[in-house]
Amino acid sequence: MTPAALPADWPFKAQSSLVSTGRQRFWVIDTGPPEHSGDTPALLLLHGTGASGHSFARTIPGLAQHYRTITPDLPGHGCSAKGFAGRLGLDAMAQDLWTLCDTLQVQPQAIIGHSAGAAIGLRMAELRPVPQVIGLNAALGEFDGAAAFLFPILARGLATLPFAASAITAFFGRPGTVDRILAGTGSPLDAEGRARYLTLVRDPDHVTGTLGMMAEWRLQGLLNRLPQTATKVTLIASEGDRAVPAQVSIDAAKRIPGAKLHLLPKLGHLAHEETEDGLSALILKVLAQNGSPETPPRT
């Protein structure tokens, strides 16, 4: 998808731009307090598989009152869909996101990751020090049984088939189908939220990138290393999540030294898209409790 193809009312379109890191280009929402400078503490927000930076549309305003917020479309997704072939696995994505941070001259005070974005955030924290990682319905579990073997193979096969993405967009790119998929996560969303996902599902480049990420996704190494995690970690999980059950975060928190756990009743997988403030008040509270300034220091 090109930025020009985004609807005029796409979240934070005016605060976004294509950032070249040399071999790739990321579409990045970059916003913060009025007249923020290079000294303003920064947060990196990472969405989940199949979404885009728009996922944090309700979260960003609350956080951007106090922090510079950097919210890229992940490699292969949204307007960052092209140029990442062969670099859609966990390690490569973490490396390329650090390259983006270097290009922007940003050292995140914290990484806030939703679903697969939380796994990427933890991998980034293994590569370089990050004060803390906050996972929202973090996808920190492998597939079970035959799915562990078949799912990547199926995704890889689809990703290499000509016209596969076009066929998927034609099959799934219908309002009723997208509505059912979202409802199946425990987060039905409002009409505006559903329309944004419909826009993504109808874009063949986005679908191709999403399939590529699924095909290259390998999590077991990270899961094995959870007990060696050195950064502060907080996992926020929704008890109504049908995509990544809260038990995944409960189990992961037990394996991460010093991890904190917050359980949210009723909300689903896209809790930050359901709540009015996008969970920004809770995130700010966690940041303050873990030693990050809720309001950046004045110089």
C-alpha positions as CSV (number, residue, x, y, z in Angstrom):
1,M,0.0,0.0,0.0
2,T,1.2,3.5,-0.8
3,P,0.6,6.4,1.5
4,A,-1.4,8.0,-1.2
5,A,-3.8,5.1,-1.1
6,L,-4.6,5.6,2.5
7,P,-8.1,7.2,3.2
8,A,-7.9,10.9,4.1
9,D,-9.1,10.2,7.6
10,W,-6.5,7.5,8.3
11,P,-5.2,8.0,11.9
12,F,-2.3,10.4,12.2
13,K,-1.8,10.5,8.4
14,A,-0.6,14.1,8.7
15,Q,1.9,13.2,11.4
16,S,3.3,10.3,9.3
17,S,6.1,10.0,6.7
18,L,8.2,7.4,4.9
19,V,11.5,7.1,6.6
20,S,14.4,5.6,4.6
21,T,16.8,3.5,6.5
22,G,19.0,2.8,3.5
23,R,17.7,-0.4,2.1
24,Q,14.2,-0.1,3.4
25,R,11.5,2.4,4.0
26,F,9.2,2.5,7.0
27,W,5.9,4.4,7.3
28,V,6.1,6.0,10.7
29,I,3.8,8.0,12.9
30,D,6.1,10.4,14.8
31,T,4.4,12.7,17.3
32,G,4.7,14.0,20.8
33,P,4.3,17.0,23.1
34,P,4.2,20.4,21.5
35,E,7.8,21.6,20.7
36,H,9.3,18.2,21.7
37,S,13.0,17.9,21.1
38,G,15.6,15.2,20.9
39,D,15.7,15.2,24.7
40,T,12.1,14.1,25.0
41,P,11.8,10.5,26.2
42,A,10.6,8.3,23.4
43,L,8.3,5.2,23.2
44,L,8.3,2.7,20.4
45,L,4.8,1.2,19.6
46,L,4.7,-2.0,17.7
47,H,1.4,-3.4,16.4
48,G,0.6,-7.1,15.8
49,T,0.5,-9.4,12.8
50,G,-2.0,-8.2,10.1
51,A,-2.5,-4.8,11.6
52,S,-0.7,-1.4,11.1
53,G,0.3,1.6,13.1
54,H,-3.4,2.7,13.0
55,S,-4.0,0.1,15.7
56,F,-2.7,2.6,18.3
57,A,-5.0,5.4,17.1
58,R,-6.6,5.7,20.6
59,T,-3.4,5.0,22.5
60,I,-1.1,7.6,21.0
61,P,-2.9,10.8,22.1
62,G,-2.6,10.0,25.8
63,L,1.1,8.9,25.5
64,A,2.0,11.8,23.2
65,Q,1.2,14.3,25.9
66,H,4.3,13.2,27.7
67,Y,6.5,11.2,25.3
68,R,7.6,11.3,21.8
69,T,5.8,8.3,20.3
70,I,7.3,6.4,17.3
71,T,4.7,4.1,15.7
72,P,5.9,2.3,12.5
73,D,4.0,0.0,10.2
74,L,5.9,-3.2,10.8
75,P,7.9,-4.7,7.9
76,G,5.6,-6.1,5.3
77,H,2.5,-4.3,6.7
78,G,0.5,-1.3,5.7
79,C,2.6,1.3,4.0
80,S,5.8,-0.5,5.0
81,A,4.7,-3.5,2.9
82,K,7.4,-3.5,0.2
83,G,11.2,-4.0,0.4
84,F,11.3,-6.5,3.3
85,A,11.2,-9.8,1.4
86,G,13.3,-12.4,3.3
87,R,13.4,-10.2,6.4
88,L,10.1,-10.9,8.0
89,G,11.3,-13.2,10.8
90,L,11.7,-12.2,14.4
91,D,15.4,-11.6,14.3
92,A,15.4,-9.6,11.1
93,M,12.5,-7.5,12.1
94,A,14.1,-6.7,15.4
95,Q,17.3,-5.7,13.7
96,D,15.6,-3.5,11.1
97,L,13.5,-1.8,13.7
98,W,16.7,-0.9,15.6
99,T,18.1,0.5,12.3
100,L,14.9,2.6,12.1
101,C,15.5,3.9,15.7
102,D,19.1,4.8,14.7
103,T,17.9,6.6,11.6
104,L,15.5,8.6,13.8
105,Q,18.2,9.0,16.5
106,V,15.9,7.5,19.1
107,Q,16.7,5.3,22.0
108,P,13.3,4.1,23.3
109,Q,12.5,4.5,27.0
110,A,10.1,1.6,26.5
111,I,8.7,-0.6,23.8
112,I,4.9,-1.2,23.9
113,G,4.0,-4.1,21.7
114,H,0.7,-5.7,20.9
115,S,0.5,-9.4,20.2
116,A,3.4,-10.3,18.0
117,G,4.7,-6.8,18.5
118,A,5.4,-7.7,22.1
119,A,7.6,-10.6,21.0
120,I,9.5,-8.3,18.6
121,G,9.9,-5.8,21.5
122,L,11.4,-8.5,23.7
123,R,13.8,-9.6,21.0
124,M,14.9,-6.0,20.5
125,A,15.6,-5.8,24.2
126,E,17.9,-8.8,23.8
127,L,19.8,-7.1,21.1
128,R,20.3,-3.8,22.9
129,P,19.3,-2.5,26.3
130,V,15.8,-1.2,26.7
131,P,14.6,-0.1,30.1
132,Q,11.2,-1.8,29.8
133,V,8.9,-3.7,27.5
134,I,5.1,-3.6,27.9
135,G,3.2,-6.4,26.2
136,L,-0.5,-6.0,25.3
137,N,-2.0,-9.5,24.9
138,A,1.5,-10.6,24.0
139,A,1.8,-13.5,21.6
140,L,4.3,-15.4,23.6
141,G,3.3,-19.0,22.8
142,E,3.9,-21.5,20.0
143,F,1.2,-23.2,18.1
144,D,0.3,-26.6,19.4
145,G,0.5,-30.0,17.8
146,A,0.2,-30.3,14.1
147,A,-0.4,-26.6,13.8
148,A,3.2,-25.9,14.8
149,F,4.4,-27.8,11.8
150,L,1.7,-27.0,9.2
151,F,1.0,-23.3,9.8
152,P,4.4,-21.9,8.7
153,I,4.4,-24.4,5.7
154,L,1.0,-23.3,4.6
155,A,1.8,-19.6,5.0
156,R,5.1,-20.1,3.1
157,G,3.3,-21.9,0.3
158,L,0.7,-19.2,0.0
159,A,3.3,-16.4,0.1
160,T,5.1,-17.9,-2.9
161,L,2.1,-18.6,-5.1
162,P,1.3,-16.0,-7.8
163,F,-2.0,-14.3,-7.3
164,A,-2.4,-15.8,-3.8
165,A,-2.6,-12.4,-2.2
166,S,-5.2,-11.2,-4.7
167,A,-7.3,-14.3,-4.1
168,I,-7.1,-13.8,-0.4
169,T,-8.1,-10.1,-0.7
170,A,-11.1,-11.1,-2.9
171,F,-12.2,-13.9,-0.4
172,F,-11.6,-12.0,2.9
173,G,-12.0,-8.4,1.7
174,R,-15.7,-8.3,2.4
175,P,-17.2,-6.3,5.2
176,G,-19.1,-9.3,6.7
177,T,-16.0,-11.5,6.6
178,V,-13.8,-8.9,8.3
179,D,-16.5,-8.3,10.9
180,R,-16.6,-12.0,11.7
181,I,-12.8,-12.2,12.0
182,L,-12.6,-9.3,14.4
183,A,-15.5,-10.6,16.4
184,G,-13.6,-13.9,16.7
185,T,-10.8,-12.1,18.5
186,G,-13.2,-11.0,21.3
187,S,-13.0,-7.4,20.0
188,P,-15.8,-6.7,17.5
189,L,-14.8,-3.0,17.2
190,D,-16.9,-0.1,16.0
191,A,-17.7,0.6,12.4
192,E,-14.7,2.9,12.0
193,G,-12.3,0.3,13.4
194,R,-13.7,-2.4,11.2
195,A,-13.4,-0.2,8.1
196,R,-9.7,0.3,8.7
197,Y,-9.0,-3.4,8.8
198,L,-11.1,-3.9,5.7
199,T,-8.8,-1.4,4.0
200,L,-5.7,-3.4,5.0
201,V,-7.2,-6.8,4.0
202,R,-8.1,-5.4,0.5
203,D,-4.4,-4.5,-0.1
204,P,-2.5,-7.4,-1.8
205,D,0.9,-6.0,-0.7
206,H,-0.2,-6.0,2.9
207,V,-1.5,-9.5,2.6
208,T,1.7,-10.7,1.0
209,G,3.7,-9.2,3.8
210,T,1.5,-10.7,6.5
211,L,1.8,-14.1,4.9
212,G,5.6,-13.7,4.7
213,M,5.8,-12.9,8.4
214,M,3.7,-15.9,9.3
215,A,5.9,-18.1,7.2
216,E,9.1,-16.9,8.8
217,W,7.9,-16.6,12.3
218,R,10.0,-18.7,14.8
219,L,9.5,-18.0,18.5
220,Q,10.9,-21.0,20.3
221,G,14.3,-19.5,20.8
222,L,12.9,-16.4,22.4
223,L,10.6,-18.4,24.6
224,N,13.5,-20.6,25.8
225,R,15.3,-17.4,26.8
226,L,12.5,-15.8,28.8
227,P,14.1,-16.8,32.1
228,Q,17.2,-14.8,31.1
229,T,15.2,-11.6,30.3
230,A,17.1,-8.6,31.8
231,T,14.7,-5.8,31.0
232,K,11.6,-4.8,33.1
233,V,8.5,-6.5,31.6
234,T,4.8,-5.9,32.2
235,L,2.2,-8.0,30.5
236,I,-1.3,-6.7,30.1
237,A,-3.8,-9.4,29.1
238,S,-7.5,-9.4,28.4
239,E,-9.6,-12.1,29.9
240,G,-11.9,-12.0,26.9
241,D,-9.1,-12.5,24.3
242,R,-10.1,-15.3,22.0
243,A,-7.0,-15.0,19.8
244,V,-4.2,-15.1,22.4
245,P,-5.8,-16.3,25.7
246,A,-4.8,-14.5,28.9
247,Q,-3.3,-17.7,30.1
248,V,-0.4,-17.2,27.6
249,S,0.6,-14.0,29.4
250,I,0.0,-15.6,32.8
251,D,2.4,-18.4,31.9
252,A,5.0,-16.1,30.4
253,A,5.0,-13.8,33.4
254,K,5.9,-16.8,35.6
255,R,9.0,-17.4,33.5
256,I,10.2,-13.8,33.2
257,P,12.2,-12.5,36.2
258,G,10.3,-9.8,38.0
259,A,7.5,-9.6,35.4
260,K,4.3,-7.8,36.4
261,L,0.9,-8.9,35.2
262,H,-2.3,-6.9,34.7
263,L,-5.5,-8.7,33.8
264,L,-8.3,-6.8,32.1
265,P,-11.9,-8.2,32.4
266,K,-14.2,-8.5,29.5
267,L,-12.0,-6.9,26.8
268,G,-10.7,-8.9,23.8
269,H,-7.5,-9.2,21.8
270,L,-7.7,-5.6,20.5
271,A,-8.3,-4.1,23.9
272,H,-6.4,-0.9,23.0
273,E,-8.7,-0.4,20.1
274,E,-11.8,-1.0,22.2
275,T,-11.2,1.3,25.1
276,E,-11.7,5.1,24.8
277,D,-8.2,6.0,25.8
278,G,-6.5,3.0,24.1
279,L,-5.1,1.9,27.5
280,S,-2.9,4.9,27.6
281,A,-3.7,5.7,31.2
282,L,-2.7,2.2,32.3
283,I,0.4,2.3,30.2
284,L,1.5,5.6,31.7
285,K,0.9,4.2,35.2
286,V,3.0,1.2,34.4
287,L,5.8,3.4,33.0
288,A,5.8,5.5,36.2
289,Q,5.8,2.5,38.5
290,N,8.7,1.0,36.6
291,G,10.8,4.2,37.0
292,S,10.0,6.0,33.7
293,P,8.9,9.6,34.1
294,E,5.3,10.1,33.4
295,T,6.1,13.6,32.3
296,P,9.5,14.2,30.6
297,P,12.1,16.2,32.5
298,R,12.3,19.9,31.6
299,T,15.6,21.2,30.4
